[in-house]
């Protein structure tokens, strides 16, 4: 629940991408090799996870108002 999954795969391998999507990956990177600079993508993922965590915490501290659904 608190994880973001990124997978580097083989370019042009549709079955591999389908497998990755079934896992629920946050980011699928076809054709990315081990020496590529993807640090900025992982930093973006870390920031997204922090925003989601913060939003979830706020939701538990502030119950929905009248007429709002959970």
VEXMAR-713531 format. One line per 8 residues: for each residue z, y, x of C-alpha. Coordinates in Angstrom, 3 decimals. Each point is the difference from the previous one (the first is absolute). Layout:
N
Z:Y:X | ...
***
This chain:
70
0.000:0.000:0.000 | 0.755:2.404:2.832 | -2.874:-1.186:2.179 | -3.508:1.256:0.552 | -2.404:-2.576:1.362 | -3.002:0.927:2.131 | -2.511:-2.634:1.070 | -2.764:0.361:2.563
-2.789:-2.375:-0.908 | -3.475:-1.110:0.938 | -2.730:2.348:-1.170 | -2.244:-1.565:-2.621 | 2.362:-2.835:-0.935 | 0.382:0.430:-3.759 | 2.281:-3.020:-0.405 | 2.397:1.402:2.571
0.141:3.318:-1.826 | 0.577:-1.734:-3.347 | 2.848:-1.973:1.605 | 1.508:3.214:1.378 | -0.255:1.755:-3.365 | 1.661:-2.965:-1.727 | 2.908:0.425:2.409 | 0.332:3.578:-1.228
-0.897:1.759:3.228 | 0.483:3.752:0.157 | -2.802:0.357:2.523 | -2.839:-2.367:0.877 | -1.906:0.953:3.160 | -3.184:-2.043:0.427 | -1.390:-0.018:3.526 | 2.974:1.690:1.657
0.705:-1.444:3.425 | 3.303:-0.274:1.813 | -0.583:3.034:2.220 | -0.767:2.401:-2.876 | 2.379:2.905:-0.516 | 1.458:-0.627:-3.446 | 3.396:1.544:0.720 | -0.743:2.926:-2.334
-0.744:-2.405:-2.848 | 3.324:-1.742:0.488 | 1.787:3.342:0.142 | -1.623:0.878:-3.327 | 1.243:-3.303:-1.392 | 3.525:0.703:1.236 | -0.060:3.408:-1.689 | -1.301:-1.518:-3.240
2.784:-2.582:0.028 | 2.582:2.746:0.537 | -1.410:2.023:-2.927 | 0.058:-3.059:-2.265 | 3.567:-0.786:1.010 | 1.050:3.612:-0.654 | -1.707:0.026:-3.418 | 1.698:-3.284:-0.937
3.386:1.378:1.041 | -0.541:3.174:-2.039 | -0.950:-2.066:-3.024 | 3.282:-1.905:0.160 | 2.011:3.222:0.326 | -1.740:1.812:-2.847 | -0.375:-2.143:-3.122 | -2.969:0.779:-2.264
0.444:2.802:-2.506 | -0.314:-0.326:-3.732 | -3.390:-1.403:-0.953 | -0.876:-1.098:3.569 | -0.655:-3.621:0.798 | 1.335:-1.910:2.972
***
